[in-house]
């Protein structure tokens, strides 16, 4: 883990809010469940997919950043207090010590029941609020962890709004992201990638001369590689120097899950417990093949290297040519500079 701000968490003081941000297909779901395994966390899985604020675009205009800082602060409060089905239905639903057994069973039944109705009612069921069923007394000392795959462009504004808030920025090898997305497209699990006008107005895109006409000529592989560069570079370069942000390479977590997870939680000010150790032992030593596309129980080392078997040499070279000299690319190609 590398990054800005404080290098260590505050011992004994649990942070009220932690942000986990990465682009899609970077392993944030698995890492999010590591946070969820901590007994005193309230884990929210991508609540910003169903909670909106028209005054706070997913990809803000860089010129608007100063004015958006108070908007971001209020939006973080909304996200932390939101309990839509989408954000609390990640499976398995872990038992938490701050929720009684009857409350856990009742809440789990509500979640599974509503998930079952989704095929009948449609996706709007994901916005339904699920009660915490936690007493006011037991809420003391809890840390809310928000996981987002759409918040990279907002990360610098979140960091400016709350410089003391731990933010973990997950980054994954661009070849792995491309390979995973292309696999998802083939399986019908993911839509084809697109670069939006707001993304093309960000400084990394403009520096490379990537305009609308050029973006429309790209194929899926190139579009994904450029999107990886633009979004990660912007999050890295626009983040305030005093912000408490750490970059976590997915590959480091996959190769040394126990050591990396322990350090990640320590830096955030969260405890290392047997529950997290047990979850990691189970989730990082799963099968190497035949895993659900969005599943988290897998062989983490095999998952990190799978792209080497899926992409051809020419495809790897095309990705390399796009990203190797970028700020984000240096996390993987630093030895070339």
N, C-alpha and C positions, 0 to 999 in steps of 0.2 A: 504494500500500500504506500502510495506517495501522495503528497499534496500540500495544501496551504494551511495556514492557521495553526492552532494548538496541535501539538503532536501527541497529546495524551488526553484521555478522558479524566473527568474529575472523580476521584475515588469516593464511593459511597453516595454520590449525588446522581440520581437517575435523571437524564435529560427529559423534559416534558415532551419534546418532539424530535424525531429523527427522520431524515429524508433519504430514501434510497432511489436513485435515478439512473436509468440507462436507456439506450434505445432498445427496440424490440430484438429478440433473439440474442441477448447478451448474457442470459443466465440469471436475470434479476428475480425470476420467480423462485428458483432454488435458493438464492441468497436471501430473498424475502422470508422464506419459510425458516431459515436459520434464525432470523430476528424473531419470528413468530414462536420459535421453540423456547425463547427466554420467558420464564414464568411471569415476569412483571411487565410484559409488553402487550399493547393492544395493536394488532397488526391489521392494516387496511390495504387491501390489494387493488391498486389502480382506481381509487375513488374519483380521480379527475376525468375518468372516461364517462361518468354519468353526472358529475357535479360541474356546472358551468358558471362562468361569469363573462358576459359579453364585453366587459371593459378590460378583460385580461386575456388577450389572444394566446393561443397555444404557441405561436411563433411571433413574439412581439417585434415591433419595429425598433431597431437599436436607438433611434433618436428619442423614443418614448420611454426609455428605461428609467430615468430619474422620476418621472411622473407616475410610473407604475409600481414603485417600491411600496407605497402605502396600500395600493390595491392588492399586491401580492401578500402583504401581511394579513389583510382581512381574509383573503382567499385561503391561506394556510389555516386560519381559524375555522373556516367553513369545512375544509377537508378533514381536519382533526376531529370535528364534531359529527361528521356525516357517518351514517351507518347503512348505506344502501346494500341490498343483497349482493350486488356485484363485488363490493369491497370486503365482505365478511364470509363469503361462501367457499373460499379456497379449501380444498380437501387434502388430507383429512382435517376435520375440525378438532384442534388440539384442546385438551382439558387444561383450564387455567385455575390456579389456586385462589384467585380472587372471585371466582364464580362458583357457587355451590353446585353440588352434583345434580339436584333437581333442576336448577336453572340451566345448567349445561345441557341436560337431556331435552328440556323444553325448547331451548333456543336451537339446538341442533335439529330437532324435529321440524321446527318452523322453516329453517334454511333448506333442508332436504325436500320438504313438502313444496315450497315455493319453486325450488329448482325443477321439480317434477312438472310443475304447471307451466314452465317457460315454453314448452313445446305447444301449449294450447293458447296461452295469453300473448306470447311473443316477448321480444326483448325488453319491453317496458317494465316487466316484472323486476328487472335488475335495479330499478330505481326505488323499489319499495324499502322503507326503513325497517331494519331489524333491531329490536330493543337489546340493550346490553345485558339487562337482568343482573346488574351489579349494584350493590348497595353503595350509598355515598361514602360510608366509612372505608370500604374496600377500594375505592378509587384513588386513595391517597398513595403517592409514590409510583404511579403507573407511568410508563413511557409509551406514547403513541408513535408507531412507525408507519410512515406512508410510503408505499412503493408506486413508482410512476414510470411508464415507458413513453409518455408523451411530454415530459417536462424538461427535456434537455435544454431547449431554447429559453425556458423560464429560469433555469438553474441560477444564472448570475443575478437575477432579480430577487429570487428567494434568498440567496446568500447576502445580498445587500440589505434586505428587509430584516433578516435575523442572523447577523454575523456569528452569534454564539451557538446557533443550531448545527449539530453534526449533519453533514451531507456526504453520503457515500456515492460517488460517481463511478458506476460500473462500466468498464470498457472491455471489449472482446476483440480478438484478432479479426480484422476486416474480412479475411478469407472465410473464417468460420461463420461470420454473420451472413455473408453472401450465400454460402453453401446451405445454411439452415433455412434462409428465406426461399431460395429456389426449390429446396425440398418441400417446404410448406406449400408453395404454389402448385407443385406437381400433385401433392396430396389433396388439394382443394381446401387447405387449412388457412391459407394466407392470400390476400389480394396482391396483385402485381404492384410493384413500388412506383411511386410518383414523386417528383420534386415540385413542390408548390411555389407559387410566386413569392410568398413571404420567405421561404427558405432561400430562394435565389437572391433575395435582397440582403441577406446576411453577409458581413464582410468576407468570410472565407470563400463564398461563392463568387463574389465580385472580384476578389483578388485574382482568382483563376479564370476570369472572363467567362464564367458559366452563366449565360442568359437563357431566356425562354426558348429561343430557337435552338440553341445548342443542347439544352436539356431534352427537348422533344426528339432529338436524333439518337439518344442513348438507348441501349437495350436494358433488360432487367438487371443484368450483372453490373453494368456501368452505373446505372441509376442508384443501385444499392450502395455501391462503393462511394460515389459522390455524396450521397446522403450521409453515410457514416462519417466522411471527412467533415462536411459542413457542420453538422450538428455537434459532433464531439469537439471540433476545433473552436466553435463559438463558445461552448460551455467552458472550455479550458481558458481561452484568452480573455473573455469578458468578465470572469469571476473576480470580485474584489480580492486584493492581496491579503487582507486581514480576515477573510472568511474561513470558516472551519469546514473545509472541503478536503476529502481524501479521494484519490483515484485508486480503484481496486481493479486489477486485471483479473478477469474471469479465469484465465489459465493458471494464475498463481493459486487461486482458491481451489481449482480442480485438482491441482497436483499435491497441494498440502492443505487439505480442508480443515484439519484440526488446528494447526498453527495459525493459518490465515483467519479463520473464524474467531478464534480466541483473541487475536490482535484487533480485528475489526470491532468486536464487541467492547473490548477494553478501551479502545480509542473513543468509542461513542459514549462511554460511561455506563455500560451495561455489564451485568455479571456473567461470568461463565459458570454454567451449572451442568449437572449430570443430564438434564433433559436435552440440552443442546448437543452434548457429546453423543447421546444415544441417537438423536435425530440425524446427526452427521454420519455416524457409523452406518446407519441404515440407508440414508439417501445417497451416499457417495460410493457405495459398493453394490449397486444394483446391476442389472444385466447390461451388457454392452450393446445389445441390439433388441429390437422388438418393443421398445419403450414408446408410450404415447407421445405424440408430437409435443404436447404441452406438459408432459409429465416431469416429475423431479426425482423419481427414484431410478437412478441409473449409475453406470460406471462413469464417474466424473472425469477421470483421466482419458478414457476412451472418447467421451463426448467432446472434450477439448481438442482432440486431434482428428476427429472424424473427417473434417474438411480435406485433409491430405489425401483421402481415398476417393473423395467425391468430385474434386475439381481437377481439371486437366492442367498440365504445365502452362499452356497458353492462357487459360483462364486466370491462373494465379499471377502470371506475368501482367495481364491487363489490370488486375486489381492493384498490384504493386505499383505500376506506373502512375496510377491515379493518386494513391495515398501515401507513398513512401516518404515524401519530403514535407508532409504536413505535421502540425504540432501533435495531433493524435497518433499519426503514423510513427513518430519517434518512439512510442512505447513498444514498437515491434521491429522497427528498422533502424534503430539508433546507431548500430555498428556500421551503417553505410555512409554516415555523415562525417 
